[in-house]
Amino acid sequence: MTRPCPPVERCPPAEPGQPAVPAVPLGRIAVRPTPPTRSPRATEIIGAARRLLEDEGAGSLTMRRLGEVLGIRAPSLYKHLPGKHAVETALVETALWEVGDALHRVVDGAGPGDVVDRLLAEYRRYALAHPNLYRLTALDPLGREGLPPGLEDWSGEPFYRATGEPYVAQALWAAAHGAVVLELASRFLPGTDLDRTWAALAAAFTAP
């Protein structure tokens, strides 16, 4: 869903004599990008698209269905958003703002012993609360060219702040994504205590 920021190529190795992994959680690094300015009508369309996505699934997210929900002809929608792809990009953007804000708040209030556990708990909570939005954002190819510059990095930075090492951050994010996708698909064995599964995942990424 997010890229654990900063990108690996921007993370130089530790200087000689310095610890390989800094103390966590780290402070904020990336600046929160400025959201784009949208007209009230475009904002209304995006809100309706989100409700449609969450209530009826991605298959119902068409310009025709959006027009029906809003009570306007589908061609009128194109005056505000150029097509379905633009609507989906706006929804992905919305999810990245929301999950980034939520995860940064968690890391801001966490200590070194519980930062990973709290980060994973919030990531899981968001995905389970918005399953269709999560799937749209995390399972399909990400149209980076349509996103505000820096949004993907900023929204994923909490994984880096929680681990202090970019490849560990990527591994943590990958593990969280895999676990939540399996949970959304009900692929864990019946009777599995998923809270214990997530606790074990957090423990595997928490320094002793």
Backbone bond lengths (Angstrom), bond angles and torsions (degrees), N, CA, C in turn:
res aa  C-N    CA-C-N  psi(-1)  N-CA   C-N-CA  omega(-1)  CA-C   N-CA-C  phi
1 M - - - 1.464 - - 1.510 111.03 -
2 T 1.300 116.56 -34.66 1.456 121.06 -178.14 1.513 108.72 -136.25
3 R 1.308 115.69 159.38 1.461 119.10 174.33 1.517 107.89 -98.77
4 P 1.358 117.42 124.06 1.461 119.20 178.77 1.514 110.50 -62.71
5 C 1.298 117.08 109.33 1.454 124.27 -172.40 1.522 109.88 -87.67
6 P 1.313 121.61 151.31 1.460 125.33 -1.48 1.517 111.41 -80.63
7 P 1.351 118.08 161.50 1.454 119.97 177.59 1.513 111.17 -54.82
8 V 1.306 115.94 148.40 1.467 120.64 -174.77 1.514 111.85 -54.94
9 E 1.335 116.81 -38.93 1.464 118.44 -175.75 1.518 112.73 -67.69
10 R 1.343 117.48 -13.99 1.458 119.89 178.94 1.531 111.77 -97.61
11 C 1.323 116.88 8.78 1.461 120.72 -176.83 1.522 109.83 -113.13
12 P 1.331 119.05 95.88 1.466 120.58 -178.59 1.524 110.58 -69.72
13 P 1.330 117.41 155.14 1.468 119.56 176.90 1.518 110.81 -65.45
14 A 1.321 114.80 161.73 1.461 119.69 -179.34 1.530 110.45 -63.45
15 E 1.318 115.43 147.14 1.457 120.26 176.89 1.532 109.57 -69.87
16 P 1.332 116.96 151.93 1.470 119.14 177.79 1.525 110.80 -53.77
17 G 1.330 114.84 133.86 1.452 120.01 179.50 1.508 114.28 86.21
18 Q 1.323 117.28 -5.75 1.457 121.64 178.83 1.515 109.44 -100.33
19 P 1.348 117.59 151.86 1.461 119.07 178.30 1.517 111.15 -63.44
20 A 1.340 116.26 144.40 1.451 120.58 -178.79 1.520 111.31 -66.60
21 V 1.324 116.69 -33.40 1.455 120.95 -179.43 1.527 108.53 -122.28
22 P 1.320 119.07 121.51 1.463 120.78 -178.89 1.517 111.34 -71.10
23 A 1.328 115.46 163.98 1.454 120.06 178.21 1.521 109.41 -63.77
24 V 1.313 115.54 139.73 1.467 120.88 -179.49 1.529 109.05 -117.23
25 P 1.330 116.62 157.84 1.459 126.13 0.24 1.528 112.22 -76.44
26 L 1.312 115.47 148.12 1.454 121.33 176.47 1.524 110.00 -77.74
27 G 1.331 115.29 159.22 1.455 119.67 172.99 1.515 110.49 -73.34
28 R 1.318 116.01 169.73 1.460 120.37 178.17 1.531 110.00 -66.69
29 I 1.324 115.45 142.17 1.461 121.23 -179.77 1.523 110.12 -116.17
30 A 1.311 116.39 -58.43 1.470 120.84 -177.69 1.526 110.35 -73.14
31 V 1.295 115.42 143.72 1.461 121.65 176.14 1.528 108.65 -83.49
32 R 1.310 117.11 136.38 1.460 120.66 179.28 1.523 108.58 -64.07
33 P 1.337 117.63 120.79 1.466 119.30 -179.52 1.526 111.73 -64.01
34 T 1.302 115.35 159.00 1.457 121.18 178.94 1.525 109.77 -84.10
35 P 1.331 117.83 124.21 1.471 119.29 178.69 1.527 111.01 -62.55
36 P 1.316 117.03 149.56 1.467 119.42 179.07 1.520 110.94 -69.50
37 T 1.306 115.81 154.37 1.464 121.31 176.48 1.526 108.52 -87.54
38 R 1.328 115.70 126.87 1.460 120.68 179.56 1.518 109.67 -123.75
39 S 1.312 115.18 151.79 1.455 120.09 176.37 1.524 109.64 -69.37
40 P 1.336 117.77 156.93 1.464 120.14 176.67 1.522 112.32 -55.35
41 R 1.332 117.55 -37.10 1.459 120.61 -179.23 1.520 111.15 -67.27
42 A 1.337 117.20 -42.86 1.459 120.42 178.37 1.522 110.34 -63.27
43 T 1.326 116.73 -40.23 1.465 121.04 177.79 1.522 110.41 -62.41
44 E 1.314 116.74 -40.19 1.462 121.12 177.87 1.529 111.37 -63.35
45 I 1.321 116.11 -41.91 1.465 120.85 179.97 1.521 110.55 -63.77
46 I 1.327 116.53 -43.84 1.463 120.51 -179.67 1.528 110.51 -64.64
47 G 1.326 116.64 -40.25 1.459 119.58 177.31 1.520 111.90 -62.59
48 A 1.334 116.72 -41.85 1.461 120.65 177.92 1.526 110.54 -65.70
49 A 1.333 116.84 -39.03 1.458 120.70 178.78 1.523 110.56 -63.50
50 R 1.307 116.96 -39.20 1.465 119.53 179.10 1.523 110.75 -65.00
51 R 1.307 117.26 -44.75 1.463 119.67 178.95 1.524 110.82 -62.64
52 L 1.322 116.21 -40.28 1.453 120.66 178.76 1.525 110.85 -63.81
53 L 1.319 116.33 -44.71 1.462 121.34 178.80 1.517 110.82 -60.18
54 E 1.320 117.02 -47.93 1.463 120.18 -176.41 1.518 111.94 -69.48
55 D 1.328 117.54 -36.41 1.463 120.80 -175.52 1.522 113.19 -82.82
56 E 1.341 116.90 -36.23 1.454 119.77 -171.11 1.520 114.06 -120.72
57 G 1.326 118.61 -7.26 1.454 121.38 177.66 1.513 113.11 92.26
58 A 1.320 114.98 168.20 1.464 121.26 -174.42 1.523 112.74 -64.05
59 G 1.330 117.32 -29.05 1.452 120.07 -179.05 1.513 113.79 -63.89
60 S 1.324 116.53 -23.53 1.470 120.26 -178.71 1.528 112.56 -89.57
61 L 1.328 116.52 -4.44 1.454 120.01 -174.23 1.532 109.36 -83.37
62 T 1.323 115.83 81.91 1.462 122.32 177.53 1.521 108.54 -125.42
63 M 1.304 115.94 159.62 1.460 119.71 178.70 1.531 110.60 -65.20
64 R 1.319 116.70 -34.95 1.465 119.85 178.36 1.535 110.58 -63.94
65 R 1.341 115.54 -46.76 1.474 118.94 -179.01 1.522 110.58 -66.52
66 L 1.321 116.53 -37.11 1.462 119.86 177.08 1.523 110.72 -61.71
67 G 1.321 115.93 -42.31 1.453 119.80 177.91 1.510 111.65 -61.04
68 E 1.335 116.96 -39.61 1.456 120.67 178.07 1.527 110.92 -63.36
69 V 1.315 116.14 -44.45 1.465 120.65 -178.99 1.526 111.14 -62.93
70 L 1.327 115.78 -39.67 1.462 120.57 -176.83 1.527 112.74 -86.56
71 G 1.316 116.34 -11.07 1.449 119.59 179.89 1.514 113.61 75.05
72 I 1.333 116.82 29.51 1.456 120.93 177.58 1.519 108.54 -133.17
73 R 1.315 117.35 160.93 1.454 120.80 178.79 1.528 110.48 -71.24
74 A 1.332 115.09 140.75 1.459 120.04 -177.38 1.527 113.13 -53.54
75 P 1.350 120.03 -41.38 1.481 118.55 -180.00 1.521 113.34 -57.76
76 S 1.338 117.41 -27.57 1.466 119.72 179.84 1.523 111.89 -67.35
77 L 1.339 116.19 -26.14 1.458 119.65 -179.84 1.524 111.42 -64.09
78 Y 1.321 116.29 -31.58 1.462 120.71 -175.80 1.529 112.47 -68.68
79 K 1.315 116.54 -14.28 1.461 119.18 175.35 1.528 111.26 -71.50
80 H 1.330 116.29 -20.88 1.464 121.14 -175.16 1.532 112.49 -112.02
81 L 1.331 116.15 -34.85 1.462 121.33 176.68 1.528 106.57 -138.50
82 P 1.332 118.46 130.06 1.463 120.75 -168.09 1.523 116.28 -71.69
83 G 1.322 118.87 -1.01 1.453 119.48 178.35 1.509 111.89 159.26
84 K 1.324 115.44 -177.84 1.459 121.16 -177.27 1.525 111.73 -59.19
85 H 1.319 116.32 -40.49 1.471 118.94 -178.85 1.530 111.07 -60.08
86 A 1.327 116.69 -39.98 1.466 120.20 179.36 1.522 110.59 -66.26
87 V 1.325 116.80 -36.90 1.467 120.38 177.15 1.523 110.04 -64.86
88 E 1.320 116.80 -45.66 1.462 120.18 179.82 1.529 111.07 -63.58
89 T 1.328 117.15 -40.23 1.465 120.25 178.16 1.524 110.64 -61.95
90 A 1.327 116.61 -40.72 1.462 120.30 178.35 1.518 111.14 -64.24
91 L 1.329 117.70 -35.88 1.460 121.10 178.04 1.529 110.77 -69.71
92 V 1.317 116.99 -41.32 1.468 120.44 176.16 1.524 109.84 -60.82
93 E 1.308 115.01 -44.19 1.467 120.93 177.71 1.532 110.47 -56.79
94 T 1.327 116.46 -46.34 1.458 121.77 179.52 1.522 110.80 -58.12
95 A 1.329 116.04 -45.56 1.464 119.90 -179.82 1.523 111.59 -63.05
96 L 1.326 117.08 -41.01 1.464 119.82 -179.59 1.526 111.60 -65.62
97 W 1.351 117.17 -38.89 1.468 118.96 175.24 1.526 109.60 -61.35
98 E 1.319 116.64 -47.34 1.468 120.21 -173.90 1.519 112.01 -66.74
99 V 1.324 117.02 -48.10 1.456 118.83 -177.89 1.521 110.51 -69.50
100 G 1.330 117.67 -34.93 1.465 119.63 177.12 1.507 112.10 -63.14
101 D 1.329 116.79 -47.36 1.471 120.06 177.94 1.523 111.05 -60.30
102 A 1.337 116.27 -44.32 1.461 120.15 -177.64 1.523 111.84 -64.13
103 L 1.325 117.04 -44.68 1.462 120.34 -177.63 1.525 111.82 -71.47
104 H 1.321 117.35 -37.74 1.465 118.96 176.48 1.533 110.65 -62.71
105 R 1.328 117.25 -40.99 1.466 119.48 178.45 1.520 110.98 -61.24
106 V 1.321 116.42 -40.88 1.464 120.55 179.71 1.525 110.43 -62.52
107 V 1.324 116.32 -47.95 1.467 119.26 -178.08 1.521 110.40 -66.22
108 D 1.328 117.92 -36.42 1.467 120.97 178.45 1.523 111.57 -57.71
109 G 1.332 116.95 -35.42 1.459 120.23 -175.52 1.509 114.57 -99.11
110 A 1.332 118.24 4.29 1.466 121.39 -174.89 1.520 111.50 -97.10
111 G 1.322 114.69 160.60 1.451 121.69 173.40 1.509 109.73 -107.72
112 P 1.333 117.80 172.85 1.466 120.25 -176.36 1.518 113.74 -60.65
113 G 1.330 117.46 -28.45 1.459 119.50 -177.11 1.509 114.95 -82.71
114 D 1.326 117.47 -18.04 1.467 118.40 -175.53 1.527 113.54 -127.21
115 V 1.325 117.95 6.25 1.461 119.68 -173.88 1.530 111.80 -64.57
116 V 1.325 118.23 -42.61 1.465 120.33 -178.79 1.522 110.08 -68.02
117 D 1.318 116.73 -44.14 1.458 120.63 179.43 1.519 111.28 -58.88
118 R 1.316 116.91 -45.77 1.467 120.68 -178.86 1.523 111.86 -69.88
119 L 1.322 116.03 -36.63 1.464 120.06 177.95 1.532 110.43 -62.63
120 L 1.330 116.34 -47.74 1.461 120.19 -179.81 1.524 111.52 -64.60
121 A 1.312 116.86 -38.87 1.464 120.19 179.58 1.518 111.09 -61.40
122 E 1.330 116.88 -40.62 1.466 119.86 -179.85 1.524 111.11 -73.07
123 Y 1.309 117.77 -39.12 1.465 121.08 177.08 1.526 110.00 -60.38
124 R 1.313 115.89 -45.97 1.466 120.84 178.53 1.516 110.84 -63.31
125 R 1.322 117.11 -44.72 1.465 120.64 -178.82 1.514 110.73 -58.69
126 Y 1.337 116.77 -45.19 1.460 119.68 -177.78 1.524 110.49 -64.09
127 A 1.318 117.26 -46.10 1.461 120.65 -177.41 1.526 111.34 -63.07
128 L 1.325 117.37 -42.08 1.461 120.07 -179.29 1.526 111.70 -71.34
129 A 1.326 117.16 -29.10 1.463 120.63 179.08 1.524 111.66 -76.60
130 H 1.344 117.14 -25.87 1.471 121.72 -176.98 1.532 109.24 -132.44
131 P 1.315 118.11 62.83 1.469 119.53 -170.89 1.520 114.90 -62.07
132 N 1.323 117.83 -41.94 1.465 118.96 -178.14 1.525 111.85 -72.90
133 L 1.320 116.97 -35.08 1.461 120.11 174.98 1.519 109.78 -66.85
134 Y 1.330 116.69 -39.81 1.466 120.07 177.98 1.522 110.54 -61.91
135 R 1.325 116.51 -46.20 1.469 119.24 -179.87 1.530 111.41 -60.65
136 L 1.318 116.23 -43.54 1.465 119.70 179.17 1.521 110.94 -59.81
137 T 1.318 116.22 -39.59 1.459 121.05 -174.81 1.523 112.85 -80.20
138 A 1.319 116.82 -34.30 1.461 119.98 -168.26 1.516 115.42 -107.45
139 L 1.332 118.32 -18.81 1.454 119.31 -174.32 1.519 113.75 -101.09
140 D 1.312 117.82 -26.98 1.461 120.77 179.86 1.528 109.97 -92.95
141 P 1.331 117.72 159.84 1.473 119.39 175.09 1.524 110.84 -55.01
142 L 1.310 115.52 139.67 1.460 120.87 -176.60 1.527 109.77 -89.06
143 G 1.332 116.28 120.93 1.458 120.19 177.87 1.517 111.27 -79.65
144 R 1.311 116.23 76.80 1.467 121.19 -173.91 1.529 112.37 -59.58
145 E 1.319 115.82 -31.53 1.466 118.16 -175.80 1.527 112.11 -65.52
146 G 1.323 117.84 -19.77 1.461 120.04 -179.26 1.514 114.17 -96.05
147 L 1.326 117.58 -2.66 1.461 121.28 -177.24 1.529 111.06 -91.63
148 P 1.332 117.53 152.23 1.468 119.76 174.38 1.526 110.51 -58.13
149 P 1.315 118.36 138.91 1.463 120.98 179.84 1.531 111.44 -55.34
150 G 1.316 115.67 131.81 1.455 120.76 176.42 1.511 115.37 87.28
151 L 1.329 118.74 -9.81 1.464 120.16 -175.18 1.523 111.98 -65.52
152 E 1.316 117.05 -45.25 1.464 119.71 -178.32 1.526 111.00 -62.33
153 D 1.339 116.78 -45.39 1.461 119.87 179.53 1.523 111.43 -61.99
154 W 1.329 116.18 -46.61 1.465 120.10 -177.55 1.524 111.46 -62.68
155 S 1.327 116.63 -42.21 1.462 119.28 -175.68 1.527 112.26 -69.59
156 G 1.325 116.98 -26.46 1.455 120.02 178.62 1.510 114.57 -94.32
157 E 1.327 117.46 -8.09 1.463 120.73 -176.87 1.520 114.25 -56.25
158 P 1.339 121.34 -31.77 1.462 119.46 179.62 1.531 114.45 -55.19
159 F 1.336 118.26 -30.11 1.465 119.59 177.38 1.527 110.30 -66.71
160 Y 1.326 116.23 -38.30 1.467 119.87 176.12 1.524 110.63 -69.20
161 R 1.327 116.71 -41.58 1.470 120.04 179.14 1.519 111.30 -62.19
162 A 1.333 117.01 -31.02 1.463 120.86 -177.24 1.516 113.25 -81.99
163 T 1.333 117.79 -18.04 1.462 120.37 -176.19 1.520 113.79 -118.61
164 G 1.333 117.13 -29.65 1.457 120.55 178.86 1.512 114.60 77.61
165 E 1.332 117.91 7.96 1.464 120.38 -178.60 1.522 107.05 -146.05
166 P 1.332 118.77 126.42 1.468 120.25 -169.99 1.518 115.12 -63.60
167 Y 1.344 117.56 -39.19 1.465 118.00 -179.23 1.527 111.33 -73.30
168 V 1.310 117.37 -34.20 1.471 119.93 174.21 1.523 109.61 -65.71
169 A 1.341 116.15 -37.88 1.464 120.05 177.24 1.521 110.68 -61.59
170 Q 1.326 117.35 -43.19 1.457 120.44 178.21 1.525 111.04 -64.18
171 A 1.325 116.60 -40.20 1.461 120.08 179.36 1.527 111.06 -65.55
172 L 1.317 116.61 -40.23 1.460 120.54 178.65 1.523 110.68 -63.86
173 W 1.326 115.76 -45.40 1.461 119.74 178.33 1.529 111.06 -61.88
174 A 1.333 116.85 -43.95 1.463 120.61 179.55 1.522 111.24 -61.55
175 A 1.324 116.35 -40.92 1.465 120.20 179.17 1.529 110.97 -66.56
176 A 1.325 116.67 -42.09 1.461 120.21 178.88 1.519 110.91 -63.94
177 H 1.329 116.09 -43.37 1.459 120.27 179.50 1.532 110.64 -62.70
178 G 1.315 116.84 -46.61 1.454 119.92 179.68 1.516 112.38 -60.85
179 A 1.318 116.67 -42.54 1.460 120.45 -179.08 1.519 111.34 -65.11
180 V 1.329 116.47 -42.33 1.460 118.62 -176.42 1.528 111.00 -73.09
181 V 1.324 118.34 -34.08 1.467 120.53 176.55 1.527 109.97 -64.91
182 L 1.321 117.21 -42.49 1.461 120.34 177.04 1.528 111.38 -63.28
183 E 1.320 116.21 -38.59 1.461 119.48 178.68 1.525 110.73 -67.09
184 L 1.318 117.58 -43.93 1.469 120.68 178.91 1.527 111.34 -61.77
185 A 1.324 116.91 -32.97 1.459 121.45 -178.98 1.520 112.73 -88.85
186 S 1.342 117.08 2.47 1.477 121.96 -178.75 1.528 111.11 55.49
187 R 1.323 115.64 43.07 1.457 120.47 -177.09 1.525 113.45 -93.75
188 F 1.315 118.57 -11.26 1.455 119.23 173.85 1.522 109.11 -72.59
189 L 1.323 116.66 153.25 1.458 120.78 -178.99 1.522 111.26 -60.72
190 P 1.329 117.70 142.07 1.473 120.30 176.88 1.530 110.77 -55.07
191 G 1.312 114.93 138.40 1.455 120.21 -179.93 1.511 114.61 87.76
192 T 1.333 117.42 -4.16 1.461 120.10 178.76 1.527 110.53 -64.97
193 D 1.310 116.75 133.80 1.466 121.65 174.87 1.532 107.21 -83.93
194 L 1.314 115.47 94.75 1.460 118.92 -173.99 1.521 112.69 -69.73
195 D 1.316 117.83 -25.39 1.466 118.88 174.79 1.526 109.84 -61.60
196 R 1.325 116.78 -39.62 1.466 120.39 178.11 1.524 110.63 -69.45
197 T 1.316 116.37 -35.62 1.473 119.81 177.02 1.522 110.70 -61.70
198 W 1.334 116.66 -46.93 1.460 120.19 179.00 1.527 111.34 -66.95
199 A 1.318 117.65 -35.17 1.466 120.43 177.09 1.522 110.30 -64.77
200 A 1.333 116.88 -38.42 1.470 120.21 177.63 1.525 110.41 -66.58
201 L 1.327 116.50 -38.04 1.461 119.75 177.47 1.531 110.58 -62.84
202 A 1.320 116.36 -44.43 1.470 119.73 178.46 1.529 110.83 -61.76
203 A 1.339 116.13 -42.56 1.463 120.07 -178.20 1.522 111.19 -63.40
204 A 1.326 117.03 -34.09 1.463 120.34 -178.75 1.529 111.82 -67.13
205 F 1.328 117.51 -22.33 1.458 121.43 -178.94 1.528 112.55 -110.07
206 T 1.310 117.53 11.37 1.459 121.77 179.52 1.512 109.36 -105.85
207 A 1.315 116.23 124.64 1.467 120.28 179.98 1.514 110.33 -64.14
208 P 1.348 117.72 139.69 1.470 120.59 179.22 1.521 111.46 -65.21
